[in-house]
Each structure stands twice: as structure tokens, then as C-alpha cells.
Amino acid sequence: MSAILKSEIESNGSSVQVLKEDGSLLNKKAEPDFSKEDLKKLYYLMVLTRMTDERFLRMQRQGRIGFYLTSTGEEAAHIGSAFAMEEKDWLFLQYREPGAALLRGFSLFRFACQILGNVGDLTKGRQMPCHYAYKEGHILSISSPIGTQIPQAVGFAWAAKIRNDNLASLVYFGDGATSSGDFHVGMNFAGVFKVPVVFFCKNNQLAISLPFEKQTAVSSVALKAQAYGIDGIRVDGNDLLAVIQVTKQAVQKARSGGGPTLIEALTYRIGAHSTSDDPRIYGDESKLEEWKKKDCILRFQKYLESKGIWSLGFEKEVQERAGVEVSKAIEEAEKLSAPSLDTLFEDVYSDLPQQLREQKNELLS
Ligand SMILES: Cc1ncc(C[n+]2csc(CCOP(=O)(O)OP(=O)(O)O)c2C)c(N)n1
């Protein structure tokens, strides 16, 4: 572990923290020097992300969309880490990081179009809901098979290193993905070739219904880094400021040739795995209640209140603005129709082979 990661941020014994659970500072020296505007922007984005989740989840229950994955409780982990990267860096998402895409300028309208799979969807209705792509914001298309994005992010960073592009990549995955072959492949290669990648595991302690302790024998994901000769660090995933600090240090190290870091952001999955899942069957009710009390938005809100930034009036403004933004995006997106059938045959061949031409004609007739 680098000296900075070890010394400048306090650890609460098991993970790095800047804010205590009541929103007060664990150590004043570790407080980042963010502008009021940045702090407000981060808070708004966290609230907007949660509200988006709530609205899309409701739409699924109303039968207006087929499927959705919420990120409730994990906003600090993914928004904080994305915020720590520079815009030129690429993000490789799993599927539970919508706030990272919104931060990069992916509009709520495009997001709504993607989950509806309509003509406004940049992926033309070909991907599962929540599996978007946003090239302009340097976000690679999301793949469903768990772990796929890990070697992709390593390959990207390796290419950037060879070309002296001074870029880094950040790859998100869950605790379950650390039991995949792709995790091993990516970590091993990155360690050997010291590629400028940040591995960001959101350990929400569940892989669908499987609790963390049943899918790996190790007590912490961060420890897995040792096997690949890279730095591993566990951060409180519900502490936005700690996540930003740790990720910033990891990316600075990556850029300066120090190689990759594995960050484990410890958090908890508050909602279901997806809208096709019912956690009442396997969930741990008392653990859920315990983690709900550690909510990342509430913690950051208390910090902002202590700095004179948050007030009831400010909250009202944020809620209203976010509500209008989400409603408008959904309303506009729902006006659009499905992509036409012939688009199914686009974007692979410049000249359609004979058998596909036949299939296309048959389908259209
Ligand atoms: C290779 C592969 N195996 C199984 C699945 C089915 N699957 C979808 S999500 C998931 C759990 C992933 O858990 P984790 O990596 O912890 O991420 P989380 O959903 O908790 O954010 C599984 C097993 C899959 N998509 N890909």
C-alpha cells in the first residue's frame, strides 16, 4: 500500500473513513478542499440518482418497462469514485453505477430511452435495460456476463500506457465478480505490466442471493490484491469523501507509473438484486436495517449541514429540481417509438451477406 494511502487518511480500524457515521469529521486534516459548488453538485447527483432509481423501479412495477436494477445505498461508492477521475479517463461500468454515467453527462432522457429500448436509445434497443453505452462521456458499453469489463479496462489502460496517452481507466464490479476468472486475468495482467487502472469493487455483500462469506473464503476483497502484487485498500463505501480521496490517490499513483490499485468499497445492497428478484426469500432483515441507518446520502447531508450548506430549504429545492428533471426525461422518452425492425441488421456488415438479406426480407414481409 502506498504511503499516502496509509498515512493521510484515518482508518476506523477496518476501512478508511473521512466522515464518521454521524457526518462529523474523523480527522479534520483529511477533509478535502472542495468548493461549495462541487459539494452541492455531488449532493444533487446522489439525490437525483436515488430518485431516478425509485421512479424507474415504479415504472417497472407498473409494466411500463421490463427490467431495472437499482443502486440504492451505493451512490457514494460509485459517484465518489467517478468524481475522482478526470474526464479524459474511461469508466468501465458493471450495471449498478447510474450516477457515474449521469456525472459524465449521460442525460436522464437517454437513460430513460435506454431502459425503454426505443429510437432514442443510443444502443438501439439491443441491450438489456441498464446496460447503456456513452462514448462521448468515455463510458464503454456495459456487458451482462459478470467480470467481462475487468480485462477490458486493463487492456484499455495497457494501450494507453503503450501510447503514452496519460490516461487511466476505472473499472467497477461487485464482490461476486471477484470470484470470476476475468477478475484473476485482469488483476494478474495489470500487476505484471503495472497498467494505469483502478479496480473498484463495490462490496455490497451480496451476489444476487449469495452472501459474501459464502462465495469467497477471504475476509476482505482488498486482501485479494496481495496475490497479484498490487495495492489493496478497503474504504467505507458509504463515506463519499473517503471514496473520493482514496480513488484520487489511486489514480494519481496509476498515472505516475505506480501501477494499479484494488479499492474495496464496503457497502450494502439496500434493494433487490433486480426487479426479477425477491430478497424477502433470502435476505437478512436485521443486517438490512442496520445498513439503512448508515445511509450514504444522509451522512453527506449531515456533513453539509455542519458546514452551513444544507438546510431544509436547500433540500426542498434539490428534491423539486430532481423531481422535475426525472419526470421530464421520462415524459419525453415515453413519446418515442421502438426502433424499426430493419435496424436489427445494421452496424455489423457494410454489405449484408446473402443469408441475412434473406432473413431481413422475410422479417419485413
Ligand atoms: C458470468 C456470469 N455468471 C452469472 C451471471 C448471473 N449474474 C448476474 S448478476 C450476478 C451477481 C453479481 O454479483 P456482484 O458481482 O456482487 O454484483 P452486484 O449485483 O451485487 O452489484 C450474477 C451471478 C452473469 N451475469 N454472468
The ligand as a MOL file (V3000), in Angstrom:
LIG
                    3D

  0  0  0     0  0            999 V3000
M  V30 BEGIN CTAB
M  V30 COUNTS 26 27 0 0 0
M  V30 BEGIN ATOM
M  V30 1 C -20.5700 -14.9910 -15.9590 0
M  V30 2 C -21.9050 -14.7610 -15.2970 0
M  V30 3 N -22.3550 -15.6380 -14.3770 0
M  V30 4 C -23.5440 -15.4270 -13.7740 0
M  V30 5 C -24.3020 -14.3260 -14.0960 0
M  V30 6 C -25.6400 -14.1020 -13.4140 0
M  V30 7 N -25.4830 -12.9510 -12.5140 0 CHG=1
M  V30 8 C -25.9530 -11.7330 -12.8370 0
M  V30 9 S -25.6430 -10.5980 -11.6600 0
M  V30 10 C -24.9040 -11.7400 -10.6730 0
M  V30 11 C -24.3690 -11.3630 -9.3170 0
M  V30 12 C -23.2710 -10.3810 -9.3660 0
M  V30 13 O -22.9390 -10.0140 -8.0640 0
M  V30 14 P -21.8590 -8.9280 -7.7710 0
M  V30 15 O -20.7080 -9.0790 -8.7000 0
M  V30 16 O -21.5710 -8.9630 -6.3180 0
M  V30 17 O -22.5660 -7.5500 -8.1610 0
M  V30 18 P -23.8990 -6.9000 -7.5880 0
M  V30 19 O -25.0210 -7.3670 -8.4600 0
M  V30 20 O -24.0470 -7.3080 -6.1700 0
M  V30 21 O -23.7080 -5.4190 -7.7180 0
M  V30 22 C -24.8910 -12.9830 -11.2760 0
M  V30 23 C -24.3330 -14.1990 -10.6590 0
M  V30 24 C -23.8120 -13.4570 -15.0900 0
M  V30 25 N -24.4760 -12.3660 -15.4500 0
M  V30 26 N -22.5990 -13.6780 -15.6530 0
M  V30 END ATOM
M  V30 BEGIN BOND
M  V30 1 1 1 2
M  V30 2 1 2 3
M  V30 3 2 2 26
M  V30 4 2 3 4
M  V30 5 1 4 5
M  V30 6 1 5 6
M  V30 7 2 5 24
M  V30 8 1 6 7
M  V30 9 2 7 8
M  V30 10 1 7 22
M  V30 11 1 8 9
M  V30 12 1 9 10
M  V30 13 1 10 11
M  V30 14 2 10 22
M  V30 15 1 11 12
M  V30 16 1 12 13
M  V30 17 1 13 14
M  V30 18 2 14 15
M  V30 19 1 14 16
M  V30 20 1 14 17
M  V30 21 1 17 18
M  V30 22 2 18 19
M  V30 23 1 18 20
M  V30 24 1 18 21
M  V30 25 1 22 23
M  V30 26 1 24 25
M  V30 27 1 24 26
M  V30 END BOND
M  V30 END CTAB
M  END
